[in-house]
């Protein structure tokens, strides 16, 4: 019996307001509250609330046979609390069914795994504590920001006690192998890997409403036929996507909710010999067929499946190195106000807005991008960072003077 593993990523960044050079030294409120509120409430209305209600209904209708997994960033949970508490309640309802698994990830949807082991571990610790607090569960499976993965990152994740990790089924890493099996990390073989089937995932996430696609319109029956067929060999088909696919990237009028409503019944039909499982259930049920060798960092982004979407130009690298150069001061200060700003400044979206590679994924890069150009995004971020560093240095000096 083939296993279908559905995983959804939930994230919204804290967006920075237009922060000019002349604000520095005077204005220490960096967030665009109005924009953050309006986007969160819009996505809650169009995606989170209707989709959570639909999943709850599907779990009840299928008597627990329909199962899925989520990871929700700490930054998204902060915005739920501030602007849409009913969304958080609806996720708690899903958690209470026992049919939904919540994965750990970086608290701020950060690139900390590319900065240092200490930064990465701290981000994961904060997120794990949040999942325990909000949903009463300690995650045993892990999903790194943007599915960023390498042998070494996997080993770090294993050392934190996680048993399963998600990664991209990238062709340049897999070669002739199929993503539809469980693999093991090359450094610590106790860590099991589930690899995204990017073709079948992107059929829903990107191609669903594309009328020039030769398979449009996509029905649940047609889609399940592809999963069940011998042309999709393997033991576990991993369908990983942004949760905002439903109602936001693919709007309600495309028929995406009707597709999702019909999908479980089609998958669970006896003739298809398919079952649903959460991430941990799928990893536990199937034995790893091989070690996955991935010496270089990969992700689920863009055609290249690498990290150049965030660290591919000089602007991004300068912003990244200047930010993480502050970590020792932050650690020494132990001030919740500075920790809060440090947290949202790490969010990968800020670096994504500075991308200069538009190519095939330009429409994805421009999604909810508040800036006119990569340079505008860089200048705005660096202005905020410069003011933050001035205030940080003042606070560190004041603490040192007090200690004397």
Buried (B, 14 or more C-beta within 10 A) or exposed (E): EBBBBBBBBBBBBBBBBEBEEEBBEEEBEBBBEEBBBEBBBBBBBBBBBBBBEBBBEBBEEBEEBBBBBBBBBBBBBBBBEEBBEEBBEBBEBBBEBEBBBBBBBBBBBBBBBBBEBEBBBBBBEBBBBBBEEBBEBEBBBBBBBBBBBBBBBBBBBBEBEBBBBBBBBBEEBBEEBBBBBBBBBBBBEEBBBBBBBBEBBBBBBBBBBBEEEEEEEBBBEEBBBBBBEEEBEBBBBBBBBBBBBBBBBBBBEBBBBEBBBBBBBBBBEEEBEBBBBBBBBBBBBBEBBEBBEBEEBBBBBBEBBBBBBBBBBEBBBEBBEBBBEBBEBBEEBEBEEBEEBBBBBBBBBBBBBBBBBEEEBEEBBEEBBBBEEBEBBBBBBBBBBBBBBEBBEEBBEEBEEEEE
